[in-house]
Amino acid sequence: MSVGMAAPRAPYACDPDRSRGRLVAEPPSQTRSPFRRDCDRVIHSTAFRRLKYKTQVFVFHEGDHYRTRLTHSLEVAQIARALARQLGLDEDLTETLALVHDLGHPPFGHAGERALDACLADFGGFDHNAQTLRVVAALEHRYPEFDGLNLTWESLEGIVKHNGPLTDRSGAPVGRYREHGIPVGIADFIRTYDLELWSFASLEAQVAAIADDIAYDAHDIDDGLRAGLFHLEDLKVMPLTAEIIAETSAHYPDLEDVRRGAELVRELISHLIGAVFAEAQNNLAAAKPQSAQDVRQQSRPLVSFPAAVAEEEAAIKAFLYQHMYRHERVMRVMGEAEQILFDLFAKYLKSRDELPPEWLVGADSDNEGDRARRIGNFIAGMTDRFALTEHQRLFDSTPDLR
């Protein structure tokens, strides 16, 4: 099958007509499948709108053309839907998981996550996947009969397990959860609604996860070039990007650098999508899953990079880590951003009444841990600019973050 063609629904796709349903039962929609309904709820959520002013790498006011969490999420969804269409998966569930995956990220990107994790260290820490689950299960207040968005089991599973199982069959944490255990927000939720943390997630969730990798590899290169943190010549240290740059130069010898960079990004995305599609076909042919449940029972993900391409992709991540995420300019801004969140957390902890009135409902019965988590939830939901505005309101001086 051509890469650009849509496949018929595959037997291993999640079938919306066989969804495991919602925690709070609702009448079915007359016009939308359960997964389409989930996607629409995510798009209409307050948390999704706030992604517009949340950092991807650069703080929102550093330039209008850099990615934000919102534009990144849209680009992940585009890549994920392309792969889902080729593999015969449910596009609505795939899009839901692509759009929802960053709802739990705090302001200022990974710097904000580090700051909140430190602030909440005595109360279970901070994990953005667990925070995304909190947002869609409790923190959104838009519906009369339930808190959160009341998403389907399949969407919740994909949020929590898109990077693989969190436990083994006995319930013992695995992988990166071995040291600190299952994040508090997830551990609490599964007591009410079992998401089977020991199994792999659906192919739709696996596609959304790898689309995230493809998107930020390519687009962080684009933003890094635009910011002048590195140049096209620097990217020639990696065989894959060197090859794409050379091919572009051969076809368009007089092309200016801006267009050469854009061509690199396009070709890189196409290369990675094609590689994932081919590898997924091979994995599916070998595993022969006949249902979404068969996919969950596998001993490894079925959507992945081929080994050689995984090495290429790891080299890109290593390059970006060294030349972008650890760049002096980015590190300085993110260090100042971390301090802003430390300041805010300490201030709210000392002066609870500085929180908005709606965030104080039920606060009188909070113990120390509840109070810290309430403040953490409030800060995690902030946009970059609201965090800066709050800091300016509460403190005499606020870094400019440029």
C-alpha positions in Angstrom: 0.0 0.0 0.0 1.2 3.5 -0.8 2.2 5.5 2.3 -0.2 8.2 1.4 -3.3 6.0 1.1 -5.8 5.4 3.9 -6.0 1.7 5.0 -9.4 0.1 5.9 -10.1 -0.2 9.6 -7.7 -2.9 10.8 -8.9 -5.7 13.2 -6.3 -4.5 15.8 -7.6 -0.9 15.8 -9.6 0.4 18.8 -13.3 0.1 17.8 -15.4 3.0 19.2 -18.4 0.7 19.2 -16.6 -1.6 21.6 -15.3 1.1 23.9 -15.1 0.1 27.6 -17.1 3.2 28.3 -16.7 6.1 30.8 -16.3 6.2 34.5 -19.6 8.1 34.7 -22.1 6.6 32.3 -23.5 8.9 29.7 -26.1 8.5 26.9 -24.3 8.0 23.6 -24.0 10.9 21.2 -26.3 10.7 18.2 -23.8 12.3 15.8 -20.3 11.4 17.1 -18.4 8.2 18.1 -17.2 8.0 21.7 -13.6 8.8 20.6 -14.7 11.8 18.5 -16.6 13.0 21.4 -13.4 12.7 23.6 -11.4 14.7 21.0 -14.0 17.4 20.9 -14.0 17.7 24.7 -10.2 18.0 24.8 -10.3 20.8 22.1 -13.0 22.7 24.0 -11.3 22.4 27.4 -9.8 25.3 29.2 -6.5 23.5 29.7 -6.2 23.1 25.9 -6.6 26.8 25.3 -4.0 27.6 27.9 -1.4 25.7 25.8 -1.2 28.7 23.5 0.9 30.5 26.1 2.9 27.6 27.5 6.6 27.2 26.6 7.8 24.5 24.3 11.5 25.6 24.5 11.3 29.4 24.2 9.1 31.5 26.5 6.1 32.8 24.6 7.2 36.4 24.4 10.6 35.6 22.8 9.1 35.4 19.4 5.8 34.8 17.5 7.2 32.1 15.3 8.5 29.7 17.9 6.5 26.6 18.9 4.3 26.7 21.9 2.7 23.7 23.6 -0.4 24.4 21.5 1.2 24.5 18.1 3.4 21.5 19.1 0.3 19.5 20.0 -1.4 20.4 16.7 1.8 19.2 14.8 1.9 16.0 16.8 -1.8 15.4 15.9 -1.1 15.9 12.2 1.8 13.4 12.2 -0.2 10.9 14.4 -3.3 11.0 12.1 -1.1 10.4 9.1 0.3 7.3 10.6 -3.1 6.2 12.0 -4.6 6.5 8.5 -1.9 4.4 6.9 -2.2 1.7 9.6 -6.0 1.5 9.6 -6.3 2.8 13.2 -9.0 4.9 14.7 -8.0 8.5 13.8 -10.3 10.1 16.3 -8.7 8.3 19.3 -5.3 8.9 17.9 -6.0 12.6 17.5 -7.4 12.8 21.1 -4.2 11.3 22.5 -2.0 13.6 20.4 -3.9 16.7 21.5 -4.2 15.8 25.2 -0.7 14.6 25.8 0.7 17.9 27.1 -2.3 19.2 29.1 -0.5 18.5 32.3 2.7 20.4 31.5 3.3 23.4 33.7 4.5 26.9 32.5 8.1 27.2 31.3 8.4 23.7 29.9 10.7 21.1 31.6 12.1 23.9 33.8 8.6 24.3 35.3 8.3 20.5 35.8 11.6 20.4 37.6 10.6 23.2 39.9 7.2 21.7 40.8 8.7 18.3 41.3 11.1 19.8 43.8 8.3 21.8 45.5 6.2 18.7 45.9 9.1 16.3 46.7 7.6 15.5 50.2 4.1 14.8 48.7 4.7 12.5 45.8 6.5 14.9 43.4 5.2 16.1 40.1 4.8 14.1 36.9 3.2 15.7 33.8 1.5 12.5 32.7 -0.2 12.2 36.1 -1.1 15.9 35.9 -2.7 15.4 32.5 -4.8 12.7 34.1 -5.7 15.0 36.9 -6.8 17.7 34.4 -9.1 15.4 32.4 -10.4 13.4 35.5 -10.9 16.2 38.0 -9.6 19.7 37.4 -11.7 20.7 34.4 -15.1 22.0 35.7 -17.3 22.3 32.6 -20.0 19.7 33.0 -22.9 19.5 35.5 -22.7 15.8 36.3 -19.0 15.2 36.8 -15.6 16.8 37.3 -13.1 16.5 34.5 -14.0 15.5 30.9 -15.2 12.0 31.6 -13.2 10.5 28.8 -13.4 6.9 27.6 -11.3 4.2 29.2 -9.3 4.0 26.0 -8.4 7.7 26.1 -7.4 7.5 29.8 -5.4 4.4 29.1 -3.5 6.2 26.3 -2.8 9.2 28.5 -1.2 7.1 31.2 0.5 4.3 29.2 1.5 5.8 25.9 5.1 5.2 26.8 4.5 1.6 27.8 3.4 -0.3 30.9 4.0 1.2 34.3 4.0 -2.1 36.3 4.4 -5.8 35.8 1.5 -8.2 36.3 2.1 -8.3 40.1 1.8 -4.5 40.3 5.5 -3.8 40.9 6.6 -0.6 39.1 8.9 -1.0 36.1 11.2 1.1 34.0 11.5 4.7 35.2 8.9 4.2 37.9 11.0 1.5 39.6 12.8 4.1 41.8 10.0 6.4 43.0 6.9 4.3 42.3 3.7 5.1 40.4 3.0 8.8 40.4 0.4 9.8 43.1 -2.2 11.0 40.7 -2.2 7.8 38.7 -2.0 5.5 41.7 -5.0 7.2 43.3 -7.1 7.1 40.1 -6.6 3.4 39.3 -8.1 2.5 42.7 -11.4 3.8 41.2 -10.9 2.9 37.5 -8.4 0.2 36.6 -6.4 1.2 33.6 -4.4 -2.1 33.6 -1.0 -0.5 34.1 0.8 -3.8 33.4 -0.2 -3.9 29.7 0.8 -1.9 26.7 -1.6 0.7 25.4 -3.4 0.7 22.1 -1.7 1.2 18.8 -3.4 4.6 18.7 -1.6 5.6 21.8 1.7 4.2 20.6 1.3 6.2 17.4 0.6 9.4 19.3 3.7 8.8 21.4 6.1 8.3 18.5 4.5 11.2 16.7 5.5 13.4 19.7 9.1 12.3 19.2 9.0 13.0 15.5 7.4 16.4 15.9 9.8 17.8 18.6 12.9 16.4 16.9 12.1 18.2 13.7 10.5 21.3 15.0 13.1 21.9 17.7 15.7 21.8 14.9 13.5 24.4 13.1 13.2 26.6 16.2 16.9 26.2 17.1 17.9 27.4 13.6 15.5 30.3 13.8 16.9 31.4 17.2 20.5 31.1 15.9 21.5 28.6 18.6 23.1 26.5 15.9 23.4 26.6 12.1 22.8 24.2 9.2 26.5 23.5 8.9 26.4 22.3 12.6 23.8 19.7 11.7 26.2 17.9 9.3 27.8 16.1 12.2 24.8 13.7 12.0 24.7 11.4 9.0 21.0 11.6 8.5 20.7 15.4 8.6 23.9 15.7 6.6 22.5 13.5 3.9 19.2 15.5 3.7 21.2 18.8 3.6 23.4 17.5 0.8 20.5 16.3 -1.3 18.7 19.7 -0.9 21.9 21.5 -2.0 22.2 19.2 -5.0 18.7 19.9 -6.1 18.6 23.6 -5.1 22.2 24.9 -5.1 21.2 28.6 -4.8 18.6 28.1 -2.1 18.8 30.5 0.9 19.3 29.1 4.4 15.8 29.7 5.6 14.3 27.5 2.9 17.1 25.0 3.2 16.2 24.6 6.9 12.5 24.3 6.1 13.3 21.6 3.5 15.4 19.7 6.1 12.6 19.7 8.6 10.1 18.5 5.9 12.3 15.7 4.7 13.2 14.7 8.2 9.6 14.3 9.2 8.9 12.3 6.0 11.9 10.0 6.6 10.8 9.3 10.2 7.2 8.7 9.4 8.1 6.4 6.5 10.5 4.4 8.8 7.9 4.0 11.5 5.2 2.9 9.1 7.5 0.3 7.6 8.6 -1.0 11.0 5.0 -1.1 12.3 3.9 -3.2 9.3 6.8 -5.6 9.9 5.9 -5.9 13.6 2.2 -6.4 12.9 2.9 -9.0 10.3 5.1 -10.9 12.8 2.8 -10.5 15.9 -0.5 -11.0 13.9 -2.7 -9.3 16.5 -6.4 -9.8 15.8 -7.8 -7.2 18.2 -6.8 -4.2 20.2 -6.6 -6.5 23.3 -4.1 -8.6 21.4 -2.0 -5.5 21.0 -2.1 -4.8 24.8 -0.9 -8.4 25.5 2.3 -8.0 23.5 5.7 -8.1 25.2 6.9 -5.0 23.3 5.5 -2.0 21.5 4.5 -2.6 17.9 4.9 1.0 16.8 8.6 1.9 16.9 11.6 3.1 14.9 13.7 0.5 13.1 17.0 -0.1 15.0 19.1 2.0 12.5 16.6 4.9 12.5 16.3 4.7 16.4 20.1 5.4 16.4 19.6 8.3 14.0 16.8 9.7 16.1 18.8 9.3 19.4 21.7 11.3 17.7 19.3 14.1 17.0 18.1 14.2 20.6 21.7 14.2 21.8 22.5 17.1 19.4 19.5 19.1 20.6 20.3 18.4 24.2 23.8 19.8 23.8 23.2 22.6 21.4 19.7 23.7 22.4 18.3 22.6 25.7 21.7 23.1 27.4 22.6 26.3 25.5 23.7 29.0 27.8 20.9 31.4 26.7 18.2 28.7 27.2 19.6 27.6 30.5 19.8 31.1 31.9 16.1 31.8 31.0 15.0 28.5 32.3 16.9 28.9 35.6 15.1 32.2 36.1 11.8 30.6 35.2 12.3 27.9 37.8 12.9 30.5 40.5 9.7 32.2 39.5 7.8 29.0 40.3 9.7 28.4 43.5 8.8 31.9 44.6 5.1 31.5 43.8 4.8 28.1 45.5 6.4 29.4 48.7 4.2 32.5 48.6 0.9 30.6 48.2 2.1 28.1 50.9 2.7 31.0 53.3 -0.4 33.1 52.3 -3.2 30.8 51.2 -5.6 33.7 50.6 -3.4 34.8 47.6 -5.0 31.9 45.7 -8.2 32.8 43.7 -11.4 32.2 45.6 -12.4 29.3 43.4 -9.2 27.5 44.3 -10.0 27.8 48.0 -13.3 25.9 47.9 -12.9 22.9 50.3 -9.5 24.1 51.4 -10.4 24.3 55.1 -10.2 20.6 55.4 -6.8 20.3 53.6 -3.9 18.6 55.4 -0.4 19.7 54.6 -0.1 17.4 51.6 -3.5 18.4 50.2 -2.6 22.1 50.5 0.7 21.6 48.7 -1.0 19.6 45.9 -3.7 22.2 45.6 -1.1 24.9 45.1 0.8 22.6 42.7 -2.4 22.1 40.6 -2.9 25.8 40.4 0.6 26.6 39.3 0.7 23.7 36.8 -2.3 25.2 35.1 -0.7 28.6 34.7 0.5 29.9 31.3 3.9 31.4 31.1 2.5 34.9 31.0 0.1 34.4 33.9 2.9 33.1 36.1 4.9 36.2 35.2 1.9 38.4 36.0 1.3 36.7 39.3 5.0 37.1 40.2 4.9 40.8 39.3 1.8 41.1 41.6 3.3 39.4 44.5 7.0 40.4 44.4 9.0 43.6 43.9 11.0 42.4 40.9 10.5 39.7 38.2 13.0 38.5 35.7 12.3 39.5 32.1 13.1 35.9 30.8 14.8 36.9 27.5 
